[in-house]
């Protein structure tokens, strides 16, 4: 999992966003990535079984 500082370093506009908002943004990005990967794998293999599980952040 990327740290909040690593997330902020991807775009200068994120530098001043509070930690709580960065947590939500990071979680949303991971969920979107999972959906994209699941869709890709489904199209490639026909399987609807996801190889990834996203757990809520303990932060």
PDB file of N, CA, C, O and CB in Angstrom:
ATOM      1  N   UNK A   1       0.843  -1.168   0.000  1.00  0.00           N
ATOM      2  CA  UNK A   1       0.000   0.000   0.000  1.00  0.00           C
ATOM      3  C   UNK A   1       0.893   1.236   0.000  1.00  0.00           C
ATOM      4  O   UNK A   1       1.897   1.300   0.709  1.00  0.00           O
ATOM      5  CB  UNK A   1      -0.962  -0.005   1.215  1.00  0.00           C
ATOM      6  N   UNK A   2       0.510   2.194  -0.794  1.00  0.00           N
ATOM      7  CA  UNK A   2       1.248   3.448  -0.834  1.00  0.00           C
ATOM      8  C   UNK A   2       1.034   4.236   0.451  1.00  0.00           C
ATOM      9  O   UNK A   2      -0.054   4.228   1.027  1.00  0.00           O
ATOM     10  CB  UNK A   2       0.826   4.281  -2.046  1.00  0.00           C
ATOM     11  N   UNK A   3       2.084   4.914   0.890  1.00  0.00           N
ATOM     12  CA  UNK A   3       1.937   5.809   2.035  1.00  0.00           C
ATOM     13  C   UNK A   3       1.220   7.067   1.566  1.00  0.00           C
ATOM     14  O   UNK A   3       1.105   7.314   0.366  1.00  0.00           O
ATOM     15  CB  UNK A   3       3.325   6.155   2.674  1.00  0.00           C
ATOM     16  N   UNK A   4       0.744   7.855   2.509  1.00  0.00           N
ATOM     17  CA  UNK A   4       0.083   9.104   2.130  1.00  0.00           C
ATOM     18  C   UNK A   4       1.058  10.037   1.422  1.00  0.00           C
ATOM     19  O   UNK A   4       0.681  10.726   0.475  1.00  0.00           O
ATOM     20  CB  UNK A   4      -0.511   9.796   3.366  1.00  0.00           C
ATOM     21  N   UNK A   5       2.304  10.063   1.875  1.00  0.00           N
ATOM     22  CA  UNK A   5       3.304  10.906   1.212  1.00  0.00           C
ATOM     23  C   UNK A   5       3.552  10.450  -0.220  1.00  0.00           C
ATOM     24  O   UNK A   5       3.723  11.281  -1.112  1.00  0.00           O
ATOM     25  CB  UNK A   5       4.617  10.893   1.998  1.00  0.00           C
ATOM     26  N   UNK A   6       3.575   9.142  -0.449  1.00  0.00           N
ATOM     27  CA  UNK A   6       3.739   8.632  -1.812  1.00  0.00           C
ATOM     28  C   UNK A   6       2.540   9.009  -2.676  1.00  0.00           C
ATOM     29  O   UNK A   6       2.700   9.344  -3.850  1.00  0.00           O
ATOM     30  CB  UNK A   6       3.924   7.104  -1.798  1.00  0.00           C
ATOM     31  N   UNK A   7       1.352   8.957  -2.107  1.00  0.00           N
ATOM     32  CA  UNK A   7       0.151   9.371  -2.849  1.00  0.00           C
ATOM     33  C   UNK A   7       0.236  10.848  -3.206  1.00  0.00           C
ATOM     34  O   UNK A   7      -0.059  11.242  -4.334  1.00  0.00           O
ATOM     35  CB  UNK A   7      -1.129   9.094  -2.023  1.00  0.00           C
ATOM     36  N   UNK A   8       0.641  11.657  -2.237  1.00  0.00           N
ATOM     37  CA  UNK A   8       0.738  13.101  -2.477  1.00  0.00           C
ATOM     38  C   UNK A   8       1.794  13.430  -3.526  1.00  0.00           C
ATOM     39  O   UNK A   8       1.646  14.395  -4.275  1.00  0.00           O
ATOM     40  CB  UNK A   8       1.059  13.833  -1.177  1.00  0.00           C
ATOM     41  N   UNK A   9       2.849  12.640  -3.583  1.00  0.00           N
ATOM     42  CA  UNK A   9       3.936  12.937  -4.524  1.00  0.00           C
ATOM     43  C   UNK A   9       3.535  12.681  -5.974  1.00  0.00           C
ATOM     44  O   UNK A   9       4.248  13.100  -6.887  1.00  0.00           O
ATOM     45  CB  UNK A   9       5.162  12.106  -4.181  1.00  0.00           C
ATOM     46  N   UNK A  10       2.412  12.003  -6.207  1.00  0.00           N
ATOM     47  CA  UNK A  10       1.984  11.724  -7.576  1.00  0.00           C
ATOM     48  C   UNK A  10       1.421  12.949  -8.279  1.00  0.00           C
ATOM     49  O   UNK A  10       1.381  13.006  -9.508  1.00  0.00           O
ATOM     50  CB  UNK A  10       0.954  10.629  -7.576  1.00  0.00           C
ATOM     51  N   UNK A  11       0.981  13.939  -7.486  1.00  0.00           N
ATOM     52  CA  UNK A  11       0.389  15.135  -8.077  1.00  0.00           C
ATOM     53  C   UNK A  11       0.554  16.294  -7.097  1.00  0.00           C
ATOM     54  O   UNK A  11       0.093  16.193  -5.960  1.00  0.00           O
ATOM     55  CB  UNK A  11      -1.119  14.906  -8.427  1.00  0.00           C
ATOM     56  N   UNK A  12       1.193  17.381  -7.497  1.00  0.00           N
ATOM     57  CA  UNK A  12       1.407  18.518  -6.595  1.00  0.00           C
ATOM     58  C   UNK A  12       0.112  19.103  -6.025  1.00  0.00           C
ATOM     59  O   UNK A  12       0.130  19.721  -4.960  1.00  0.00           O
ATOM     60  CB  UNK A  12       2.159  19.600  -7.321  1.00  0.00           C
ATOM     61  N   UNK A  13      -1.003  18.916  -6.721  1.00  0.00           N
ATOM     62  CA  UNK A  13      -2.276  19.455  -6.224  1.00  0.00           C
ATOM     63  C   UNK A  13      -2.747  18.748  -4.964  1.00  0.00           C
ATOM     64  O   UNK A  13      -3.626  19.252  -4.265  1.00  0.00           O
ATOM     65  CB  UNK A  13      -3.346  19.346  -7.297  1.00  0.00           C
ATOM     66  N   UNK A  14      -2.176  17.585  -4.663  1.00  0.00           N
ATOM     67  CA  UNK A  14      -2.578  16.821  -3.479  1.00  0.00           C
ATOM     68  C   UNK A  14      -1.794  17.211  -2.230  1.00  0.00           C
ATOM     69  O   UNK A  14      -2.081  16.703  -1.146  1.00  0.00           O
ATOM     70  CB  UNK A  14      -2.404  15.344  -3.739  1.00  0.00           C
ATOM     71  N   UNK A  15      -0.821  18.095  -2.356  1.00  0.00           N
ATOM     72  CA  UNK A  15       0.085  18.422  -1.255  1.00  0.00           C
ATOM     73  C   UNK A  15      -0.635  18.966  -0.022  1.00  0.00           C
ATOM     74  O   UNK A  15      -0.219  18.686   1.102  1.00  0.00           O
ATOM     75  CB  UNK A  15       1.104  19.427  -1.721  1.00  0.00           C
ATOM     76  N   UNK A  16      -1.691  19.727  -0.206  1.00  0.00           N
ATOM     77  CA  UNK A  16      -2.356  20.379   0.927  1.00  0.00           C
ATOM     78  C   UNK A  16      -3.632  19.681   1.388  1.00  0.00           C
ATOM     79  O   UNK A  16      -4.359  20.215   2.226  1.00  0.00           O
ATOM     80  CB  UNK A  16      -2.680  21.791   0.567  1.00  0.00           C
ATOM     81  N   UNK A  17      -3.907  18.514   0.860  1.00  0.00           N
ATOM     82  CA  UNK A  17      -5.120  17.794   1.246  1.00  0.00           C
ATOM     83  C   UNK A  17      -4.906  17.147   2.610  1.00  0.00           C
ATOM     84  O   UNK A  17      -3.869  16.524   2.840  1.00  0.00           O
ATOM     85  CB  UNK A  17      -5.498  16.722   0.180  1.00  0.00           C
ATOM     86  N   UNK A  18      -5.873  17.287   3.521  1.00  0.00           N
ATOM     87  CA  UNK A  18      -5.745  16.680   4.853  1.00  0.00           C
ATOM     88  C   UNK A  18      -5.633  15.155   4.781  1.00  0.00           C
ATOM     89  O   UNK A  18      -6.096  14.532   3.825  1.00  0.00           O
ATOM     90  CB  UNK A  18      -6.942  17.068   5.724  1.00  0.00           C
ATOM     91  N   UNK A  19      -5.012  14.569   5.801  1.00  0.00           N
ATOM     92  CA  UNK A  19      -4.802  13.120   5.842  1.00  0.00           C
ATOM     93  C   UNK A  19      -6.096  12.333   5.667  1.00  0.00           C
ATOM     94  O   UNK A  19      -6.121  11.355   4.919  1.00  0.00           O
ATOM     95  CB  UNK A  19      -4.151  12.733   7.149  1.00  0.00           C
ATOM     96  N   UNK A  20      -7.163  12.738   6.336  1.00  0.00           N
ATOM     97  CA  UNK A  20      -8.433  12.002   6.242  1.00  0.00           C
ATOM     98  C   UNK A  20      -8.930  11.935   4.801  1.00  0.00           C
ATOM     99  O   UNK A  20      -9.420  10.899   4.351  1.00  0.00           O
ATOM    100  CB  UNK A  20      -9.499  12.658   7.132  1.00  0.00           C
ATOM    101  N   UNK A  21      -8.802  13.038   4.091  1.00  0.00           N
ATOM    102  CA  UNK A  21      -9.230  13.054   2.689  1.00  0.00           C
ATOM    103  C   UNK A  21      -8.307  12.174   1.842  1.00  0.00           C
ATOM    104  O   UNK A  21      -8.769  11.480   0.936  1.00  0.00           O
ATOM    105  CB  UNK A  21      -9.245  14.504   2.140  1.00  0.00           C
ATOM    106  N   UNK A  22      -7.006  12.203   2.134  1.00  0.00           N
ATOM    107  CA  UNK A  22      -6.062  11.348   1.401  1.00  0.00           C
ATOM    108  C   UNK A  22      -6.356   9.873   1.646  1.00  0.00           C
ATOM    109  O   UNK A  22      -6.224   9.060   0.731  1.00  0.00           O
ATOM    110  CB  UNK A  22      -4.614  11.670   1.810  1.00  0.00           C
ATOM    111  N   UNK A  23      -6.755   9.514   2.870  1.00  0.00           N
ATOM    112  CA  UNK A  23      -7.147   8.126   3.149  1.00  0.00           C
ATOM    113  C   UNK A  23      -8.280   7.718   2.219  1.00  0.00           C
ATOM    114  O   UNK A  23      -8.246   6.644   1.618  1.00  0.00           O
ATOM    115  CB  UNK A  23      -7.574   7.955   4.633  1.00  0.00           C
ATOM    116  N   UNK A  24      -9.295   8.591   2.104  1.00  0.00           N
ATOM    117  CA  UNK A  24     -10.450   8.271   1.260  1.00  0.00           C
ATOM    118  C   UNK A  24     -10.062   8.189  -0.216  1.00  0.00           C
ATOM    119  O   UNK A  24     -10.523   7.304  -0.937  1.00  0.00           O
ATOM    120  CB  UNK A  24     -11.551   9.318   1.450  1.00  0.00           C
ATOM    121  N   UNK A  25      -9.217   9.110  -0.657  1.00  0.00           N
ATOM    122  CA  UNK A  25      -8.769   9.089  -2.051  1.00  0.00           C
ATOM    123  C   UNK A  25      -7.981   7.818  -2.333  1.00  0.00           C
ATOM    124  O   UNK A  25      -8.192   7.163  -3.354  1.00  0.00           O
ATOM    125  CB  UNK A  25      -7.911  10.332  -2.367  1.00  0.00           C
ATOM    126  N   UNK A  26      -7.069   7.469  -1.424  1.00  0.00           N
ATOM    127  CA  UNK A  26      -6.252   6.266  -1.615  1.00  0.00           C
ATOM    128  C   UNK A  26      -7.127   5.021  -1.679  1.00  0.00           C
ATOM    129  O   UNK A  26      -6.926   4.168  -2.544  1.00  0.00           O
ATOM    130  CB  UNK A  26      -5.221   6.128  -0.484  1.00  0.00           C
ATOM    131  N   UNK A  27      -8.088   4.909  -0.780  1.00  0.00           N
ATOM    132  CA  UNK A  27      -8.983   3.752  -0.787  1.00  0.00           C
ATOM    133  C   UNK A  27      -9.787   3.693  -2.082  1.00  0.00           C
ATOM    134  O   UNK A  27      -9.976   2.615  -2.645  1.00  0.00           O
ATOM    135  CB  UNK A  27      -9.929   3.799   0.421  1.00  0.00           C
ATOM    136  N   UNK A  28     -10.263   4.846  -2.557  1.00  0.00           N
ATOM    137  CA  UNK A  28     -11.042   4.885  -3.796  1.00  0.00           C
ATOM    138  C   UNK A  28     -10.193   4.457  -4.992  1.00  0.00           C
ATOM    139  O   UNK A  28     -10.682   3.761  -5.882  1.00  0.00           O
ATOM    140  CB  UNK A  28     -11.608   6.294  -4.028  1.00  0.00           C
ATOM    141  N   UNK A  29      -8.932   4.866  -5.017  1.00  0.00           N
ATOM    142  CA  UNK A  29      -8.038   4.472  -6.111  1.00  0.00           C
ATOM    143  C   UNK A  29      -7.818   2.963  -6.098  1.00  0.00           C
ATOM    144  O   UNK A  29      -7.824   2.325  -7.150  1.00  0.00           O
ATOM    145  CB  UNK A  29      -6.685   5.211  -6.004  1.00  0.00           C
ATOM    146  N   UNK A  30      -7.620   2.386  -4.899  1.00  0.00           N
ATOM    147  CA  UNK A  30      -7.429   0.935  -4.813  1.00  0.00           C
ATOM    148  C   UNK A  30      -8.682   0.176  -5.248  1.00  0.00           C
ATOM    149  O   UNK A  30      -8.580  -0.852  -5.917  1.00  0.00           O
ATOM    150  CB  UNK A  30      -7.048   0.535  -3.385  1.00  0.00           C
ATOM    151  N   UNK A  31      -9.847   0.668  -4.877  1.00  0.00           N
ATOM    152  CA  UNK A  31     -11.094   0.015  -5.288  1.00  0.00           C
ATOM    153  C   UNK A  31     -11.253   0.100  -6.807  1.00  0.00           C
ATOM    154  O   UNK A  31     -11.637  -0.878  -7.448  1.00  0.00           O
ATOM    155  CB  UNK A  31     -12.314   0.663  -4.578  1.00  0.00           C
ATOM    156  N   UNK A  32     -10.963   1.257  -7.376  1.00  0.00           N
ATOM    157  CA  UNK A  32     -11.051   1.410  -8.829  1.00  0.00           C
ATOM    158  C   UNK A  32     -10.068   0.481  -9.542  1.00  0.00           C
ATOM    159  O   UNK A  32     -10.410  -0.123 -10.558  1.00  0.00           O
ATOM    160  CB  UNK A  32     -10.781   2.868  -9.228  1.00  0.00           C
ATOM    161  N   UNK A  33      -8.861   0.368  -9.016  1.00  0.00           N
ATOM    162  CA  UNK A  33      -7.872  -0.539  -9.612  1.00  0.00           C
ATOM    163  C   UNK A  33      -8.357  -1.982  -9.549  1.00  0.00           C
ATOM    164  O   UNK A  33      -8.174  -2.738 -10.503  1.00  0.00           O
ATOM    165  CB  UNK A  33      -6.514  -0.406  -8.897  1.00  0.00           C
ATOM    166  N   UNK A  34      -8.973  -2.370  -8.435  1.00  0.00           N
ATOM    167  CA  UNK A  34      -9.483  -3.733  -8.287  1.00  0.00           C
ATOM    168  C   UNK A  34     -10.598  -3.997  -9.295  1.00  0.00           C
ATOM    169  O   UNK A  34     -10.631  -5.052  -9.928  1.00  0.00           O
ATOM    170  CB  UNK A  34      -9.995  -3.969  -6.850  1.00  0.00           C
ATOM    171  N   UNK A  35     -11.502  -3.046  -9.442  1.00  0.00           N
ATOM    172  CA  UNK A  35     -12.594  -3.196 -10.406  1.00  0.00           C
ATOM    173  C   UNK A  35     -12.032  -3.340 -11.819  1.00  0.00           C
ATOM    174  O   UNK A  35     -12.483  -4.185 -12.591  1.00  0.00           O
ATOM    175  CB  UNK A  35     -13.561  -1.990 -10.331  1.00  0.00           C
ATOM    176  N   UNK A  36     -11.052  -2.514 -12.146  1.00  0.00           N
ATOM    177  CA  UNK A  36     -10.439  -2.577 -13.477  1.00  0.00           C
ATOM    178  C   UNK A  36      -9.748  -3.911 -13.711  1.00  0.00           C
ATOM    179  O   UNK A  36      -9.892  -4.506 -14.780  1.00  0.00           O
ATOM    180  CB  UNK A  36      -9.437  -1.440 -13.656  1.00  0.00           C
ATOM    181  N   UNK A  37      -9.000  -4.386 -12.721  1.00  0.00           N
ATOM    182  CA  UNK A  37      -8.312  -5.669 -12.858  1.00  0.00           C
ATOM    183  C   UNK A  37      -9.312  -6.816 -12.964  1.00  0.00           C
ATOM    184  O   UNK A  37      -9.155  -7.706 -13.801  1.00  0.00           O
ATOM    185  CB  UNK A  37      -7.368  -5.899 -11.670  1.00  0.00           C
ATOM    186  N   UNK A  38     -10.337  -6.797 -12.119  1.00  0.00           N
ATOM    187  CA  UNK A  38     -11.360  -7.844 -12.180  1.00  0.00           C
ATOM    188  C   UNK A  38     -12.021  -7.884 -13.557  1.00  0.00           C
ATOM    189  O   UNK A  38     -12.239  -8.960 -14.114  1.00  0.00           O
ATOM    190  CB  UNK A  38     -12.423  -7.621 -11.091  1.00  0.00           C
ATOM    191  N   UNK A  39     -12.337  -6.710 -14.100  1.00  0.00           N
ATOM    192  CA  UNK A  39     -12.972  -6.647 -15.417  1.00  0.00           C
ATOM    193  C   UNK A  39     -12.032  -7.180 -16.500  1.00  0.00           C
ATOM    194  O   UNK A  39     -12.453  -7.940 -17.372  1.00  0.00           O
ATOM    195  CB  UNK A  39     -13.391  -5.201 -15.743  1.00  0.00           C
ATOM    196  N   UNK A  40     -10.777  -6.785 -16.442  1.00  0.00           N
ATOM    197  CA  UNK A  40      -9.789  -7.266 -17.413  1.00  0.00           C
ATOM    198  C   UNK A  40      -9.656  -8.787 -17.348  1.00  0.00           C
ATOM    199  O   UNK A  40      -9.704  -9.467 -18.372  1.00  0.00           O
ATOM    200  CB  UNK A  40      -8.420  -6.603 -17.161  1.00  0.00           C
ATOM    201  N   UNK A  41      -9.487  -9.310 -16.134  1.00  0.00           N
ATOM    202  CA  UNK A  41      -9.325 -10.758 -15.984  1.00  0.00           C
ATOM    203  C   UNK A  41     -10.570 -11.513 -16.425  1.00  0.00           C
ATOM    204  O   UNK A  41     -10.474 -12.594 -17.007  1.00  0.00           O
ATOM    205  CB  UNK A  41      -8.998 -11.104 -14.538  1.00  0.00           C
ATOM    206  N   UNK A  42     -11.745 -10.940 -16.147  1.00  0.00           N
ATOM    207  CA  UNK A  42     -12.985 -11.570 -16.589  1.00  0.00           C
ATOM    208  C   UNK A  42     -13.040 -11.651 -18.109  1.00  0.00           C
ATOM    209  O   UNK A  42     -13.456 -12.667 -18.666  1.00  0.00           O
ATOM    210  CB  UNK A  42     -14.195 -10.801 -16.057  1.00  0.00           C
ATOM    211  N   UNK A  43     -12.626 -10.589 -18.770  1.00  0.00           N
ATOM    212  CA  UNK A  43     -12.631 -10.587 -20.238  1.00  0.00           C
ATOM    213  C   UNK A  43     -11.597 -11.553 -20.803  1.00  0.00           C
ATOM    214  O   UNK A  43     -11.823 -12.157 -21.852  1.00  0.00           O
ATOM    215  CB  UNK A  43     -12.366  -9.177 -20.768  1.00  0.00           C
ATOM    216  N   UNK A  44     -10.474 -11.704 -20.126  1.00  0.00           N
ATOM    217  CA  UNK A  44      -9.408 -12.584 -20.607  1.00  0.00           C
ATOM    218  C   UNK A  44      -9.696 -14.056 -20.343  1.00  0.00           C
ATOM    219  O   UNK A  44      -9.390 -14.910 -21.175  1.00  0.00           O
ATOM    220  CB  UNK A  44      -8.099 -12.204 -19.959  1.00  0.00           C
ATOM    221  N   UNK A  45     -10.288 -14.354 -19.183  1.00  0.00           N
ATOM    222  CA  UNK A  45     -10.433 -15.752 -18.768  1.00  0.00           C
ATOM    223  C   UNK A  45     -11.876 -16.213 -18.642  1.00  0.00           C
ATOM    224  O   UNK A  45     -12.151 -17.413 -18.631  1.00  0.00           O
ATOM    225  CB  UNK A  45      -9.745 -15.957 -17.463  1.00  0.00           C
ATOM    226  N   UNK A  46     -12.798 -15.261 -18.548  1.00  0.00           N
ATOM    227  CA  UNK A  46     -14.189 -15.621 -18.327  1.00  0.00           C
ATOM    228  C   UNK A  46     -14.504 -15.909 -16.870  1.00  0.00           C
ATOM    229  O   UNK A  46     -15.650 -16.197 -16.525  1.00  0.00           O
ATOM    230  CB  UNK A  46     -14.539 -16.809 -19.156  1.00  0.00           C
ATOM    231  N   UNK A  47     -13.499 -15.833 -16.020  1.00  0.00           N
ATOM    232  CA  UNK A  47     -13.693 -16.112 -14.600  1.00  0.00           C
ATOM    233  C   UNK A  47     -14.213 -14.878 -13.874  1.00  0.00           C
ATOM    234  O   UNK A  47     -13.773 -13.758 -14.131  1.00  0.00           O
ATOM    235  CB  UNK A  47     -12.383 -16.589 -13.962  1.00  0.00           C
ATOM    236  N   UNK A  48     -15.148 -15.100 -12.972  1.00  0.00           N
ATOM    237  CA  UNK A  48     -15.654 -14.006 -12.151  1.00  0.00           C
ATOM    238  C   UNK A  48     -15.063 -14.051 -10.747  1.00  0.00           C
ATOM    239  O   UNK A  48     -15.471 -13.285  -9.875  1.00  0.00           O
ATOM    240  CB  UNK A  48     -17.178 -14.058 -12.080  1.00  0.00           C
ATOM    241  N   UNK A  49     -14.105 -14.943 -10.527  1.00  0.00           N
ATOM    242  CA  UNK A  49     -13.444 -15.046  -9.226  1.00  0.00           C
ATOM    243  C   UNK A  49     -12.323 -14.018  -9.175  1.00  0.00           C
ATOM    244  O   UNK A  49     -11.433 -14.019 -10.026  1.00  0.00           O
ATOM    245  CB  UNK A  49     -12.892 -16.490  -8.978  1.00  0.00           C
ATOM    246  N   UNK A  50     -12.366 -13.152  -8.188  1.00  0.00           N
ATOM    247  CA  UNK A  50     -11.363 -12.105  -8.066  1.00  0.00           C
ATOM    248  C   UNK A  50     -10.133 -12.610  -7.319  1.00  0.00           C
ATOM    249  O   UNK A  50     -10.259 -13.240  -6.269  1.00  0.00           O
ATOM    250  CB  UNK A  50     -11.949 -10.889  -7.355  1.00  0.00           C
ATOM    251  N   UNK A  51      -8.934 -12.334  -7.860  1.00  0.00           N
ATOM    252  CA  UNK A  51      -7.720 -12.755  -7.167  1.00  0.00           C
ATOM    253  C   UNK A  51      -7.325 -11.807  -6.038  1.00  0.00           C
ATOM    254  O   UNK A  51      -6.424 -12.114  -5.257  1.00  0.00           O
ATOM    255  CB  UNK A  51      -6.584 -12.869  -8.151  1.00  0.00           C
ATOM    256  N   UNK A  52      -7.988 -10.669  -5.949  1.00  0.00           N
ATOM    257  CA  UNK A  52      -7.624  -9.677  -4.942  1.00  0.00           C
ATOM    258  C   UNK A  52      -8.752  -9.437  -3.959  1.00  0.00           C
ATOM    259  O   UNK A  52      -9.932  -9.502  -4.304  1.00  0.00           O
ATOM    260  CB  UNK A  52      -7.236  -8.372  -5.605  1.00  0.00           C
ATOM    261  N   UNK A  53      -8.362  -9.161  -2.735  1.00  0.00           N
ATOM    262  CA  UNK A  53      -9.306  -8.739  -1.712  1.00  0.00           C
ATOM    263  C   UNK A  53      -8.778  -7.435  -1.154  1.00  0.00           C
ATOM    264  O   UNK A  53      -7.613  -7.353  -0.764  1.00  0.00           O
ATOM    265  CB  UNK A  53      -9.487  -9.827  -0.585  1.00  0.00           C
ATOM    266  N   UNK A  54      -9.610  -6.423  -1.111  1.00  0.00           N
ATOM    267  CA  UNK A  54      -9.207  -5.140  -0.549  1.00  0.00           C
ATOM    268  C   UNK A  54      -9.828  -5.016   0.828  1.00  0.00           C
ATOM    269  O   UNK A  54     -11.049  -5.033   0.989  1.00  0.00           O
ATOM    270  CB  UNK A  54      -9.632  -3.950  -1.469  1.00  0.00           C
ATOM    271  N   UNK A  55      -8.962  -4.891   1.811  1.00  0.00           N
ATOM    272  CA  UNK A  55      -9.408  -4.740   3.187  1.00  0.00           C
ATOM    273  C   UNK A  55      -9.438  -3.266   3.541  1.00  0.00           C
ATOM    274  O   UNK A  55      -8.631  -2.494   3.025  1.00  0.00           O
ATOM    275  CB  UNK A  55      -8.495  -5.518   4.157  1.00  0.00           C
ATOM    276  N   UNK A  56     -10.350  -2.859   4.410  1.00  0.00           N
ATOM    277  CA  UNK A  56     -10.365  -1.460   4.845  1.00  0.00           C
ATOM    278  C   UNK A  56      -9.044  -1.100   5.515  1.00  0.00           C
ATOM    279  O   UNK A  56      -8.435  -1.917   6.205  1.00  0.00           O
ATOM    280  CB  UNK A  56     -11.541  -1.200   5.811  1.00  0.00           C
ATOM    281  N   UNK A  57      -8.625   0.116   5.300  1.00  0.00           N
ATOM    282  CA  UNK A  57      -7.381   0.585   5.900  1.00  0.00           C
ATOM    283  C   UNK A  57      -7.515   0.651   7.416  1.00  0.00           C
ATOM    284  O   UNK A  57      -8.533   1.127   7.919  1.00  0.00           O
ATOM    285  CB  UNK A  57      -6.994   1.961   5.337  1.00  0.00           C
ATOM    286  N   UNK A  58      -6.510   0.184   8.155  1.00  0.00           N
ATOM    287  CA  UNK A  58      -6.575   0.250   9.615  1.00  0.00           C
ATOM    288  C   UNK A  58      -6.346   1.653  10.142  1.00  0.00           C
ATOM    289  O   UNK A  58      -6.516   1.911  11.333  1.00  0.00           O
ATOM    290  CB  UNK A  58      -5.563  -0.688  10.221  1.00  0.00           C
ATOM    291  N   UNK A  59      -5.951   2.582   9.235  1.00  0.00           N
ATOM    292  CA  UNK A  59      -5.661   3.954   9.651  1.00  0.00           C
ATOM    293  C   UNK A  59      -6.911   4.596  10.121  1.00  0.00           C
ATOM    294  O   UNK A  59      -6.895   5.761  10.520  1.00  0.00           O
ATOM    295  CB  UNK A  59      -5.040   4.769   8.525  1.00  0.00           C
TER     296      UNK A  59
END
